[in-house]
Amino acid sequence: MRILVLGASGFVGSALHAHFAAHHEVVGTSRGGHGLTPVDLADADAVRALVGQGFDLVIHTAGVVDLGAAQRDPAAAFAANVAPMVPLLDAIGGAKLIYLSTDNVFDGTHDHYDETAARAPINVYGETKVAAEDLVLAHDRHLVVRLPLVYGRSPLSNKFLARYAASEIAARTDIVCNPLYLPALAPALEQLVDESGVVHIAGTETLSRYELMVRVRDRLAAPARIVATDRLSAVQDCPRPLRLVMRSNRHSLTGPDVDTALDDLCSNHH
Ligand SMILES: NC(=O)c1ccc[n+]([C@@H]2O[C@H](COP(=O)([O-])OP(=O)(O)OC[C@H]3O[C@@H](n4cnc5c(N)ncnc54)[C@H](OP(=O)(O)O)[C@@H]3O)[C@@H](O)[C@H]2O)c1
């Protein structure tokens, strides 16, 4: 297959790029650097020209992912996350799109969410992802993949583990989800590539941000102190849904449990 990975310098995108490049012809993009194909999603003509180059599969992982940044500058978040969907979908021809979305399309007031659950974003980031999902889902054959917090090691952006370089890490005890181990994502996408509509891919265990950070810290034997915060004590940069437990009624792919994932993470630790 000829595959285009938009956002191949990112945390998720660089892992997908590395995985698929082992067996396919893959073009990966960034706004600059890493020897990737340079493209800025703000440049609609550049998006059209690139996407129109005859790919079989386009995996879109690029955009504004920082919830606080999206909340501070909604116009920039919509410009990065929604506007480029129009030239992308215009130019995609016969290719299949896999669009990565988020559990932040939900409000966090329900026990869990499957693919049929109603979306009700409570922050700007979630609003941009709902708008982009709608553009994707207006076409029958494309696939929206909603992810929870993703953790693990990534080839070009180690943003999850980089937090452990700090001496103190604030982590919420009142925000829970089913985090997904990053290396499980690409194999799951391979299994789901012929699906369309919406799929959720999340881990099996429900745990708080605090619990996850502590378990990773302990397993890495990192010196960082994890400081428990909650709705009242945390920096108020963005409204955050509290309980985002995603389930799937379409498949049973979850990746490893947290202990197995952390064994894997540490066995690859250099
Ligand atoms: N990480 C998670 O826990 C998580 C959870 C749920 C959903 N997701 C979804 O997964 C996807 C990837 O997230 P991530 O955490 O991997 O994000 P990330 O590490 O911040 O990577 C974002 C990527 O987007 C690119 N990008 C940003 N703005 C761009 C622009 N204007 N034009 C072109 N490229 C641009 C960046 O490339 P350059 O900076 O090199 O240009 C980078 O490759 C997103 O759709 C996100 O919503 C992630």
The ligand as an SDF file (V2000), in Angstrom:
LIG
                    3D

 48 52  0  0  0  0  0  0  0  0999 V2000
   -1.6550   11.8260   22.4550 N   0  0  0  0  0  0  0  0  0  0  0  0
   -2.8070   11.4300   22.9380 C   0  0  0  0  0  0  0  0  0  0  0  0
   -2.8860   11.0020   24.1050 O   0  0  0  0  0  0  0  0  0  0  0  0
   -4.0540   11.4860   22.0890 C   0  0  0  0  0  0  0  0  0  0  0  0
   -5.2690   11.1350   22.6850 C   0  0  0  0  0  0  0  0  0  0  0  0
   -6.4290   11.1580   21.9210 C   0  0  0  0  0  0  0  0  0  0  0  0
   -6.3820   11.5380   20.5960 C   0  0  0  0  0  0  0  0  0  0  0  0
   -5.2080   11.8910   20.0350 N   0  0  0  0  0  0  0  0  0  0  0  0
   -5.2150   12.3140   18.6330 C   0  0  0  0  0  0  0  0  0  0  0  0
   -4.1180   11.7450   17.9580 O   0  0  0  0  0  0  0  0  0  0  0  0
   -3.5850   12.6690   17.0140 C   0  0  0  0  0  0  0  0  0  0  0  0
   -2.1010   12.8550   17.2630 C   0  0  0  0  0  0  0  0  0  0  0  0
   -1.8860   13.3430   18.5730 O   0  0  0  0  0  0  0  0  0  0  0  0
   -0.4020   13.4870   19.1500 P   0  0  0  0  0  0  0  0  0  0  0  0
   -0.5100   13.4320   20.6150 O   0  0  0  0  0  0  0  0  0  0  0  0
    0.4940   12.5770   18.4270 O   0  0  0  0  0  0  0  0  0  0  0  0
   -0.0530   14.9850   18.7350 O   0  0  0  0  0  0  0  0  0  0  0  0
    1.3930   15.6940   18.6060 P   0  0  0  0  0  0  0  0  0  0  0  0
    2.4590   14.8770   19.2310 O   0  0  0  0  0  0  0  0  0  0  0  0
    1.1920   17.0920   19.0890 O   0  0  0  0  0  0  0  0  0  0  0  0
    1.6300   15.7070   17.0520 O   0  0  0  0  0  0  0  0  0  0  0  0
    0.9180   16.5670   16.2430 C   0  0  0  0  0  0  0  0  0  0  0  0
    1.4430   16.4790   14.8370 C   0  0  0  0  0  0  0  0  0  0  0  0
    0.7210   17.4380   14.0660 O   0  0  0  0  0  0  0  0  0  0  0  0
    1.6500   18.1810   13.2890 C   0  0  0  0  0  0  0  0  0  0  0  0
    1.0700   19.5120   13.0720 N   0  0  0  0  0  0  0  0  0  0  0  0
    0.5820   20.3610   14.0010 C   0  0  0  0  0  0  0  0  0  0  0  0
    0.1070   21.4610   13.4090 N   0  0  0  0  0  0  0  0  0  0  0  0
    0.2960   21.2920   12.0750 C   0  0  0  0  0  0  0  0  0  0  0  0
    0.0210   22.0710   10.9370 C   0  0  0  0  0  0  0  0  0  0  0  0
   -0.5580   23.2850   11.0170 N   0  0  0  0  0  0  0  0  0  0  0  0
    0.3560   21.6060    9.7190 N   0  0  0  0  0  0  0  0  0  0  0  0
    0.9460   20.4040    9.6070 C   0  0  0  0  0  0  0  0  0  0  0  0
    1.2380   19.6020   10.6390 N   0  0  0  0  0  0  0  0  0  0  0  0
    0.9090   20.0580   11.8590 C   0  0  0  0  0  0  0  0  0  0  0  0
    2.9130   18.1900   14.1100 C   0  0  0  0  0  0  0  0  0  0  0  0
    4.0130   18.3280   13.2230 O   0  0  0  0  0  0  0  0  0  0  0  0
    5.1180   19.4810   13.2540 P   0  0  0  0  0  0  0  0  0  0  0  0
    5.0350   20.1830   14.5770 O   0  0  0  0  0  0  0  0  0  0  0  0
    6.3950   18.7380   13.0290 O   0  0  0  0  0  0  0  0  0  0  0  0
    4.7360   20.3200   12.1250 O   0  0  0  0  0  0  0  0  0  0  0  0
    2.9120   16.7850   14.6940 C   0  0  0  0  0  0  0  0  0  0  0  0
    3.4580   15.8710   13.7630 O   0  0  0  0  0  0  0  0  0  0  0  0
   -4.4270   13.9290   17.1310 C   0  0  0  0  0  0  0  0  0  0  0  0
   -5.4220   13.9000   16.1530 O   0  0  0  0  0  0  0  0  0  0  0  0
   -5.0720   13.8130   18.5030 C   0  0  0  0  0  0  0  0  0  0  0  0
   -6.3180   14.4640   18.5190 O   0  0  0  0  0  0  0  0  0  0  0  0
   -4.0440   11.8850   20.7530 C   0  0  0  0  0  0  0  0  0  0  0  0
  1  2  1  0
  2  3  2  0
  2  4  1  0
  4  5  1  0
  4 48  2  0
  5  6  2  0
  6  7  1  0
  7  8  2  0
  8  9  1  0
  8 48  1  0
  9 10  1  0
  9 46  1  0
 10 11  1  0
 11 12  1  0
 11 44  1  0
 12 13  1  0
 13 14  1  0
 14 15  2  0
 14 16  1  0
 14 17  1  0
 17 18  1  0
 18 19  2  0
 18 20  1  0
 18 21  1  0
 21 22  1  0
 22 23  1  0
 23 24  1  0
 23 42  1  0
 24 25  1  0
 25 26  1  0
 25 36  1  0
 26 27  1  0
 26 35  1  0
 27 28  2  0
 28 29  1  0
 29 30  1  0
 29 35  2  0
 30 31  1  0
 30 32  2  0
 32 33  1  0
 33 34  2  0
 34 35  1  0
 36 37  1  0
 36 42  1  0
 37 38  1  0
 38 39  2  0
 38 40  1  0
 38 41  1  0
 42 43  1  0
 44 45  1  0
 44 46  1  0
 46 47  1  0
M  CHG  2   8   1  16  -1
M  END
$$$$
